[in-house]
Amino acid sequence: MPIEVHLENRIINNNVIREADARSHRDYIIVTVMGAIFLIGLFIYGWQHYQWIQYGYRIEEAQKKKEQLAEIGRQLRLERASLRTPQRIDTIARRDLGMIIPVPGQLVTLSDTPLNIPASQPAHPLQPQQAEPQAPALTAKR
């Protein structure tokens, strides 16, 4: 049996300088730029889609708020109408504020003519009261 011996000659390539391939470098740059453009387009599309969804939520929220405010406005108009009834105002004026219907001679109407204030006359308790007008003017008791 013959024995074979192989001697290995090690080659050290530290000093070898490889020339850059301009075409592969250019292809690498083109692929990188194309990938970056694709990713930027993808991010822009995603951002627009996200904003579209957010605007939809904002519109829905604004519509709900509008409906709530319309309901509150309707309730406030009803409350205002109930508070402005003449019967309620008359009742509060008589009961809580102690106002009475003025006797003749207590009302003074101001106009552009010179002011003539009649002398005050004490009210007689025996004097019959006249029928109440539709919307009586109320004054405070003295």
LINQUILIN-V557443 format. One record per pair of residues at least 24 apart in sequence whose ideal C-beta (glycine too) atoms are under 7 Angstrom apart, sorted by the first residue. I is the first residue (numbers start at 0). J is the second residue. Records with the same first field share a line. If there is no record, write none. Layout:
I=J + J
This chain:
85=134
92=137
97=139 + 140
98=137 + 138 + 139 + 140
99=138 + 140
100=131 + 135 + 137
101=136 + 138
105=138
106=136
